[in-house]
Amino acid sequence: MTDDLRFPIGPFTMPAPELTTEQRLDGIQRLAGVPQGFRAAVRGLTLEQLDTPYRPEGWSVCQVVHHVADSHMNAFFRTKLALTEENPTIKPYRQAAWAELPDGRSTGIETSLTMIEGLHARWVILLRSLTPADFAKTFVHPESGKQTIDRILALYAWHGAHHMAHITTLRSRSGW
C-alpha cells in the first residue's frame, strides 16, 4: 500500500512480457476473488457513503463499482476477440464518460456486483481452459498498441485490487 490516493497499491507494472505458469494461476485466482472482494469492500455502506468520492476529484464508491463492471466486461470481450480473431483491432471506450452516464452515477450497486460475479465466473472458466500459446494471442488497442492475453490477465488482476483498495482505504480514512 502507498499513501497515493490515486494508486493505493501502486501503479500497474507488467511482471514480464510473458507470464510464468505460476503468475497466470495467481492472476486467475486474483480475478476469481474480485466479486467477493467487492462485496466485502462495500458491505454495510450507506447511500451517502456510496456517493462519497474515494479521493478529491475522484469517482464515488458507486461509480467505482460500476466502472469495474464496465471495464472488466470490456476486457472479457477483448480476451474473446483475441482468442477468436487474428490480432483484431478493438474499439476503446471513454471510461470517464461512461462513469458520468446516469447508470454509472445513480444505479444501485447490486446490479454491477451481480454483473461482476457472473462475468468473473465465465472469465475464470475461460482463462483456466487456455494453453500457454493462447496467452500469447493478441489484439491491437488503437491507443496503446499490441496487447497479449497475458497482459490482460496481469492488468485486470491488478485493476480489481486497485479499485477495491480505493474503497477500503476510503473506509479506513473515514472510520467506516
QUIWOFEN-V804183 format. One record per residue. N is the residue number from 0. RES is the residue in one small letter. SS is DSSP state (A for helix, B for strand, O for the rest). PHI is phi in degrees with one decimal (none if undefined). Layout:
{{N;RES;SS;PHI} {N;RES;SS;PHI}}
This chain:
{{0;m;O;none} {1;t;O;-123.9} {2;d;O;-87.0} {3;d;O;-76.9} {4;l;O;-63.5} {5;r;O;-76.3} {6;f;O;-128.4} {7;p;O;-63.6} {8;i;O;-107.9} {9;g;O;90.7} {10;p;O;-71.2} {11;f;O;-66.4} {12;t;O;-134.3} {13;m;O;-77.9} {14;p;O;-60.2} {15;a;O;-165.9} {16;p;O;-57.4} {17;e;O;-123.3} {18;l;O;-76.6} {19;t;O;-78.8} {20;t;A;-57.3} {21;e;A;-64.8} {22;q;A;-64.5} {23;r;A;-64.1} {24;l;A;-60.4} {25;d;A;-63.8} {26;g;A;-62.1} {27;i;A;-63.7} {28;q;A;-62.9} {29;r;A;-65.7} {30;l;A;-62.6} {31;a;A;-60.7} {32;g;A;-85.0} {33;v;A;-58.8} {34;p;A;-59.0} {35;q;A;-66.9} {36;g;A;-62.6} {37;f;A;-70.0} {38;r;A;-59.5} {39;a;A;-66.6} {40;a;A;-63.8} {41;v;A;-102.9} {42;r;O;-54.4} {43;g;O;81.5} {44;l;O;-72.5} {45;t;O;-81.5} {46;l;A;-58.9} {47;e;A;-64.4} {48;q;A;-66.8} {49;l;A;-63.8} {50;d;O;-90.3} {51;t;O;-87.1} {52;p;B;-66.8} {53;y;O;-73.9} {54;r;O;-155.7} {55;p;O;-55.1} {56;e;O;63.2} {57;g;O;-101.4} {58;w;O;-73.8} {59;s;B;-71.9} {60;v;A;-56.4} {61;c;A;-57.3} {62;q;A;-63.3} {63;v;A;-62.5} {64;v;A;-61.6} {65;h;A;-64.8} {66;h;A;-61.5} {67;v;A;-62.2} {68;a;A;-60.1} {69;d;A;-62.6} {70;s;A;-66.3} {71;h;A;-70.7} {72;m;A;-63.6} {73;n;A;-61.8} {74;a;A;-66.4} {75;f;A;-62.1} {76;f;A;-62.0} {77;r;A;-65.2} {78;t;A;-60.0} {79;k;A;-67.3} {80;l;A;-63.5} {81;a;A;-62.8} {82;l;A;-77.5} {83;t;A;-113.9} {84;e;O;-131.5} {85;e;O;-87.9} {86;n;O;48.3} {87;p;B;-68.3} {88;t;B;-91.3} {89;i;B;-92.7} {90;k;O;-95.6} {91;p;O;-72.9} {92;y;O;-133.3} {93;r;O;-91.8} {94;q;A;-60.2} {95;a;A;-65.7} {96;a;A;-68.4} {97;w;A;-61.5} {98;a;A;-65.3} {99;e;A;-89.3} {100;l;O;-66.1} {101;p;A;-53.9} {102;d;A;-67.1} {103;g;A;-85.7} {104;r;A;-101.0} {105;s;A;-132.1} {106;t;O;-74.8} {107;g;O;-59.2} {108;i;A;-71.2} {109;e;A;-57.6} {110;t;A;-60.8} {111;s;A;-76.0} {112;l;A;-62.3} {113;t;A;-66.4} {114;m;A;-60.4} {115;i;A;-61.5} {116;e;A;-62.2} {117;g;A;-65.8} {118;l;A;-61.8} {119;h;A;-67.4} {120;a;A;-59.6} {121;r;A;-67.1} {122;w;A;-61.2} {123;v;A;-64.5} {124;i;A;-59.1} {125;l;A;-62.1} {126;l;A;-62.1} {127;r;A;-67.4} {128;s;A;-87.6} {129;l;O;-77.7} {130;t;O;-90.1} {131;p;A;-54.7} {132;a;A;-65.3} {133;d;A;-62.8} {134;f;A;-66.4} {135;a;O;-88.2} {136;k;O;-65.1} {137;t;B;-129.5} {138;f;B;-139.7} {139;v;B;-112.3} {140;h;B;-95.7} {141;p;O;-56.9} {142;e;O;-96.6} {143;s;O;-122.3} {144;g;B;86.6} {145;k;B;-69.5} {146;q;B;-128.8} {147;t;B;-103.1} {148;i;A;-65.1} {149;d;A;-53.8} {150;r;A;-66.8} {151;i;A;-58.4} {152;l;A;-59.8} {153;a;A;-63.1} {154;l;A;-63.2} {155;y;A;-81.0} {156;a;A;-63.6} {157;w;A;-65.6} {158;h;A;-57.5} {159;g;A;-60.7} {160;a;A;-64.7} {161;h;A;-57.1} {162;h;A;-77.1} {163;m;A;-60.8} {164;a;A;-65.8} {165;h;A;-57.4} {166;i;A;-74.0} {167;t;A;-68.9} {168;t;A;-72.3} {169;l;A;-61.9} {170;r;A;-59.4} {171;s;A;-64.6} {172;r;A;-63.4} {173;s;A;-90.8} {174;g;O;71.9} {175;w;O;-89.7}}
